[in-house]
């Protein structure tokens, strides 16, 4: 090309739990650093999709990246419900206006998640792609990166050209998928790659806690995708596990394959992987054991007595961060040397911040609960503040209570992915026999894969609340569960 290749870069991501009562508003996306544009956008997540994309794109001569003003993840992270139409229209409207004002573009990179749910917009990622296509014209190439929990079907690729989804859960390969998106996008712009996709929905719906790719057969689906990518030149495979806590019409598992101008091969590969998933559908839903909270705490107590520590008690079901069920049971069964990380409570952390809370201050307050029915009731904690302060966009406090227990309070839902993350608050993290955390699978990178935890117990309340593995207890309005295994008897031939 006689002029530089110009690529517009956009970001709009959320994993929406539509059953939460607190909508994700325009204000939730606005905080210091967000929205971001220009170099600030291109540098905001250097170890993730964006980092991989930018690094690879800039290895090509004559490529200009234009960071379009974009909202970053909301400050509530995944602990909020429906994205409001106002928020979606505001930010997408600004993006499209900026693209039109700065045309022409040869390509567009969309850094997405895939499980955003917007009131009044059934498929928000596809709608964003549609509007971008209208703005840049038919010749520009549009590529995107996705989380494997995307709820995707063929709609997105009606307007975009290609997508690259993470394969592993925990998400180890996000940077790699960003690199792939950049390399293939530039090739397509230069005429060296002609995307030919195939998309196949598999009528399986599964809770995210069961989708750990460290266990078969989820592991086997990832390996099958990798084998196809190794066998064939220029093949890319996405296995979307789906995100069932978004009440949207394209929920469930999707296989998506992209080839270089070979639609027949794309269809063959998609069919092979989809049929493999369907044959293993029962095993997919029984690969991970989940305990009731009382049973899990009892088993943790037994593991401590047998020297099988540290123990991880992972409450996978807490979607607001406010849930107190596990904390309450730990107190009831009189466990000691437990770190509870975290209980979210915006009101309490705001009060502590206003009071100038510091090390050594007495603490006597009710915390957590009441965000919704699934959060349970507040629990009164009496103890001593060990540390308190701002970090990662929220206020944190470490409170010592009971028999050498420590509770971490946060403003919003926080997934503790690895022990060292709490070093700034608690230097002596080796003092704890039990770690009670709010996570589904991501914690395994820092507690399981490296051998840190000797015992891992996944738990949820006995009541079928909104993060439950019992999806038939959720009040879906846009999803007919009987169309999906295991809640119906859907036909699937591939």
VENVENWO-V710694 format. One record per pair of residues at least 6 apart in sequence whose C-alpha atoms are under 7 Angstrom apart, sorted by the first residue. I is the first residue (numbers start at 1). GAP is how many residues later the second one is. D is the distance in Angstrom with one decimal. If there is no record, write none. Layout:
I,GAP,D
I,GAP,D
//
This chain:
4,58,4.6
4,59,5.5
4,60,6.4
5,57,6.0
5,58,4.7
5,59,5.9
5,101,6.1
6,57,6.1
6,58,4.8
6,59,6.1
6,99,5.1
6,100,5.4
6,101,6.5
7,57,6.2
7,58,5.0
7,59,6.1
7,98,5.7
7,99,5.9
7,100,4.6
7,101,5.2
7,102,7.0
8,57,6.0
8,58,4.8
8,59,6.2
8,60,6.5
8,97,6.6
8,99,6.4
8,100,4.6
8,101,6.2
9,56,6.7
9,57,5.9
9,58,4.9
9,59,5.8
9,99,5.9
9,100,4.8
9,101,6.2
10,57,6.6
10,58,5.6
10,60,5.9
10,99,6.2
10,100,5.0
10,101,6.1
11,59,5.4
11,60,6.6
11,61,6.7
11,99,5.8
11,100,4.6
11,101,6.1
12,58,6.6
12,59,6.0
12,60,6.5
12,99,6.5
12,100,5.5
13,60,5.9
13,99,4.9
13,100,5.0
13,103,6.6
14,59,6.3
14,64,6.8
14,99,6.2
14,101,6.5
14,102,4.9
15,63,5.6
15,98,6.8
15,100,4.9
15,101,5.2
16,62,6.3
16,64,6.6
16,65,5.5
16,66,6.2
16,99,6.2
16,100,5.2
16,101,5.6
16,230,5.8
17,63,6.2
17,64,4.9
17,65,6.9
17,228,5.1
17,229,5.2
18,63,4.5
18,64,5.0
18,227,6.4
18,228,5.1
18,229,6.1
19,62,6.3
19,447,6.5
20,60,6.0
20,61,4.7
21,60,6.1
22,58,5.6
22,59,5.4
23,57,5.9
23,58,4.5
23,59,4.9
23,60,5.9
23,61,6.5
24,56,5.6
24,57,5.7
24,58,5.8
24,59,4.5
24,60,6.1
25,58,6.1
25,59,5.6
25,62,5.7
26,60,6.8
26,61,4.2
28,46,5.1
28,47,5.6
28,48,6.7
29,42,5.8
29,43,6.5
29,44,6.6
29,45,4.4
29,46,6.4
34,37,5.4
34,38,5.5
35,34,6.2
35,35,5.1
35,36,4.1
35,37,6.0
36,33,5.3
36,34,5.5
36,35,6.4
37,30,5.0
37,31,5.2
37,32,4.1
37,33,6.3
38,28,6.2
38,29,4.1
38,30,6.4
39,28,6.5
41,26,5.9
42,8,6.6
42,12,6.6
42,25,6.3
43,8,6.8
45,6,5.7
47,128,6.0
48,126,5.2
48,127,4.5
49,96,6.9
49,125,5.0
49,126,4.7
49,128,6.4
49,129,4.3
50,61,6.8
50,128,6.1
51,124,6.3
52,123,4.4
52,124,6.1
52,126,4.4
52,127,4.6
53,125,4.2
53,126,4.7
53,128,6.5
53,129,5.1
56,123,5.3
56,126,6.0
56,127,6.5
57,6,6.8
57,125,5.2
57,126,6.5
68,27,6.3
68,30,6.8
69,26,6.2
70,21,6.9
70,25,6.8
76,336,5.8
79,240,5.6
79,241,4.7
79,242,6.8
79,334,5.6
80,240,6.9
82,35,5.8
82,36,5.6
82,37,6.2
83,34,6.1
83,35,4.6
83,36,6.4
84,34,5.9
84,35,5.6
85,33,6.1
85,34,5.5
85,35,6.5
96,36,6.5
96,39,6.6
99,36,6.8
100,35,5.9
104,32,6.9
105,31,6.4
105,35,6.5
106,34,4.7
106,35,6.5
106,83,6.6
107,33,4.9
107,34,4.5
107,35,5.6
107,82,6.9
108,33,6.3
108,34,4.7
108,35,6.3
109,33,6.1
109,34,5.1
109,35,5.6
110,33,6.3
110,34,4.5
110,35,6.7
111,33,5.8
111,34,5.4
112,32,6.7
112,33,5.8
112,34,5.4
113,33,4.7
113,34,4.9
113,37,6.2
114,11,6.5
114,32,5.8
114,33,6.3
114,35,6.8
114,36,3.7
114,37,5.7
114,38,6.6
115,34,6.5
115,35,4.6
115,36,5.3
115,128,6.4
115,131,6.9
116,8,6.7
117,7,6.7
117,129,6.4
117,131,6.9
118,6,6.4
122,126,6.4
122,127,6.9
125,31,6.7
126,29,5.9
126,30,4.1
129,27,6.6
129,30,5.7
129,31,5.9
130,29,5.3
133,26,6.2
141,20,6.2
141,44,6.8
141,47,7.0
141,48,6.4
142,18,4.9
142,19,5.3
142,20,6.7
143,17,6.4
143,18,5.9
143,19,4.9
143,20,5.6
143,38,6.4
143,42,6.4
144,18,6.5
144,19,4.7
144,20,6.3
144,37,6.8
145,18,5.5
145,19,4.7
145,20,5.6
145,32,6.8
145,33,6.5
145,36,6.9
146,18,6.1
146,19,4.4
146,20,6.5
147,18,5.6
147,19,5.5
148,17,5.7
148,18,5.4
148,19,6.4
148,91,6.6
148,92,4.6
148,93,5.7
148,94,6.9
149,91,5.8
149,92,5.3
149,93,4.4
149,94,5.0
150,90,5.9
150,92,5.3
150,93,6.3
151,91,4.9
151,92,6.1
151,99,5.5
151,100,4.9
151,101,6.4
152,98,5.9
152,102,6.6
153,46,6.8
153,48,6.8
153,97,6.1
153,101,6.6
154,45,5.8
161,34,6.4
162,33,6.7
164,13,5.8
164,17,6.3
164,74,6.5
165,12,6.6
165,73,5.3
166,7,5.8
166,8,5.6
166,11,6.3
167,6,6.9
167,55,6.2
167,72,6.8
168,45,5.9
169,43,5.5
169,44,5.4
169,272,6.8
169,273,6.9
170,271,6.1
170,272,4.7
170,275,6.6
184,9,6.9
187,6,5.5
188,6,6.0
193,67,5.5
194,66,5.1
194,67,5.1
195,63,6.2
195,64,5.9
195,65,5.2
195,66,5.8
196,62,5.5
196,63,5.1
196,64,5.9
196,65,5.0
196,66,5.9
196,67,5.1
197,60,5.5
197,61,4.2
197,62,6.2
197,66,6.3
197,69,6.1
198,58,5.7
198,59,5.2
198,60,6.5
198,65,6.9
198,68,5.4
198,69,5.3
198,72,6.6
199,56,5.8
199,57,4.4
199,58,6.5
199,71,6.8
200,54,5.8
200,55,5.2
200,56,6.4
200,70,6.4
201,52,6.1
201,53,4.4
201,54,6.3
202,51,5.3
202,52,5.8
202,72,6.3
203,49,6.6
203,50,6.6
203,280,6.7
203,281,4.7
203,282,6.1
203,287,6.8
204,48,5.8
204,49,5.8
204,280,5.1
204,281,4.8
205,39,6.7
205,47,4.7
205,48,6.5
205,279,5.9
205,280,6.3
206,38,6.7
206,79,6.7
207,37,6.2
207,262,5.4
208,35,6.7
209,107,6.6
209,231,4.9
209,232,6.2
210,75,6.4
210,77,6.5
210,78,5.5
211,7,6.4
212,6,6.7
212,229,6.1
213,6,4.5
215,72,6.7
216,71,6.8
217,66,6.7
217,67,5.9
218,66,6.5
221,56,6.9
225,12,5.8
229,6,5.2
229,7,6.0
229,8,7.0
234,25,5.9
234,26,5.9
235,23,5.8
235,24,4.7
236,21,5.8
236,22,5.2
236,23,6.7
237,19,5.9
237,20,4.6
237,21,6.5
238,17,5.9
238,18,5.0
238,19,6.2
239,15,6.2
239,16,4.9
239,17,6.5
240,13,5.5
240,14,5.0
240,15,6.2
241,11,6.7
241,12,4.7
241,13,6.7
242,9,5.9
242,10,4.6
242,11,5.1
243,8,6.4
243,9,6.8
244,7,6.2
244,8,6.8
247,229,5.9
247,230,6.8
247,231,5.7
247,232,6.3
248,230,5.6
248,231,6.4
249,229,5.7
249,230,5.8
255,15,5.9
255,19,6.3
256,14,6.3
257,9,5.4
257,12,7.0
257,13,5.9
258,8,5.9
259,7,5.8
271,223,5.4
274,220,6.5
275,219,5.8
290,168,5.1
290,169,5.4
291,167,6.1
291,168,4.7
291,169,6.5
292,167,5.5
292,168,5.4
292,169,5.6
292,170,5.5
293,33,6.3
293,166,5.1
293,167,5.5
293,168,5.5
294,35,6.3
296,161,6.2
296,163,6.1
297,33,6.5
300,11,6.4
301,34,6.9
303,6,6.8
304,129,6.9
308,146,5.4
308,147,6.2
309,124,5.6
309,144,6.5
309,145,5.3
309,146,6.4
310,123,4.7
310,124,5.6
310,143,5.0
310,144,5.6
310,145,6.6
311,122,6.2
311,123,4.6
311,124,6.1
311,142,5.8
311,143,6.1
311,144,4.7
311,145,5.9
312,122,5.9
312,123,4.8
312,124,6.0
312,141,6.5
312,143,6.2
312,144,4.8
312,145,6.0
313,122,6.0
313,123,4.6
313,124,6.3
313,143,6.3
313,144,5.0
313,145,6.0
313,146,6.9
314,122,5.9
314,123,5.0
314,124,5.6
314,125,5.7
314,126,6.8
314,143,6.2
314,144,4.8
314,145,6.0
315,122,6.2
315,123,4.9
315,124,6.1
315,143,6.1
315,144,5.0
315,145,5.6
316,122,5.9
316,123,4.9
316,124,4.3
316,142,6.6
316,143,6.4
316,144,6.4
317,143,5.6
317,150,4.0
317,151,5.6
318,120,6.5
318,149,6.0
319,148,6.1
320,93,5.9
321,22,5.8
321,23,4.9
321,91,6.5
321,92,4.1
321,93,6.8
322,21,5.5
322,22,4.7
322,23,6.3
322,46,4.7
322,47,5.2
322,49,6.4
322,53,5.5
323,20,6.9
323,45,6.3
323,46,5.4
323,51,6.8
323,52,3.7
323,53,5.9
324,44,6.1
324,45,5.9
324,51,6.2
324,52,5.9
324,53,6.8
324,54,6.7
324,55,6.9
325,51,6.3
325,136,6.8
328,51,7.0
336,67,5.0
336,68,5.8
336,69,5.8
337,66,6.6
337,67,4.9
337,68,4.9
337,95,4.9
337,96,5.5
337,97,6.5
338,67,4.7
338,68,6.4
338,94,5.5
338,95,6.1
338,96,4.7
338,97,5.9
339,66,5.9
339,67,4.9
339,68,6.0
339,93,6.2
339,95,6.3
339,96,5.0
339,97,6.0
340,66,6.2
340,67,4.8
340,68,6.1
340,95,6.2
340,96,4.7
340,97,6.1
341,66,6.3
341,67,4.9
341,75,6.9
341,95,6.1
341,96,5.0
342,65,6.9
342,66,4.9
342,67,5.5
342,68,6.3
342,72,6.5
342,95,6.3
342,96,6.8
343,25,6.1
343,65,6.5
343,66,5.1
343,67,6.1
344,24,6.1
344,65,5.8
344,66,4.7
344,67,5.2
344,68,5.1
344,69,5.6
345,22,6.5
345,23,5.4
345,64,6.9
345,65,6.3
345,66,5.3
345,67,6.9
346,65,4.4
346,66,6.7
348,19,6.9
349,46,6.1
349,47,7.0
349,61,6.8
349,62,5.9
357,31,6.4
358,27,6.7
358,29,6.2
358,30,5.9
359,26,5.3
359,27,4.8
359,28,5.0
360,24,6.0
360,25,5.4
360,26,6.2
361,23,5.8
361,24,5.4
362,21,6.1
362,22,4.6
362,23,6.2
363,19,5.5
363,20,5.1
363,21,5.3
363,22,6.3
364,17,5.7
364,18,4.4
364,19,6.5
365,15,5.5
365,16,5.7
365,17,6.8
366,12,5.6
366,13,5.1
366,14,4.0
366,15,6.2
367,11,5.2
367,12,5.5
367,13,6.3
368,10,4.9
368,11,6.7
369,6,4.7
369,7,4.9
369,8,4.5
369,9,4.4
370,6,6.2
370,7,5.8
370,8,6.7
374,91,5.2
374,92,6.5
382,19,6.2
383,16,6.3
383,17,5.4
383,18,4.5
384,15,5.5
384,16,5.2
384,17,6.8
385,13,5.9
385,14,4.4
385,15,6.3
386,12,5.4
386,13,5.6
386,14,6.5
387,10,5.7
387,11,5.2
387,38,6.0
388,8,5.5
388,9,4.2
388,10,6.3
389,6,5.6
389,7,5.5
389,8,6.6
390,6,6.2
394,16,6.9
394,17,5.7
395,15,5.9
395,16,5.7
396,12,6.9
396,13,5.5
396,14,4.8
396,15,6.9
397,11,5.6
397,12,5.1
397,13,6.8
398,8,6.5
398,9,5.7
398,10,4.6
398,11,6.4
398,27,6.7
399,7,5.4
399,8,5.1
399,9,6.4
400,6,4.4
400,7,6.5
415,23,5.5
415,24,5.4
416,21,6.5
416,22,7.0
416,27,6.4
417,25,5.8
417,26,4.0
417,28,6.8
417,29,5.8
418,25,6.2
418,27,6.9
418,28,3.9
418,29,6.1
419,27,6.6
423,6,6.8
447,6,5.3
464,6,6.3
464,9,6.0
466,8,6.3
481,6,5.7
481,7,6.8
482,6,3.9
482,7,7.0
483,7,5.6
484,6,6.1
//
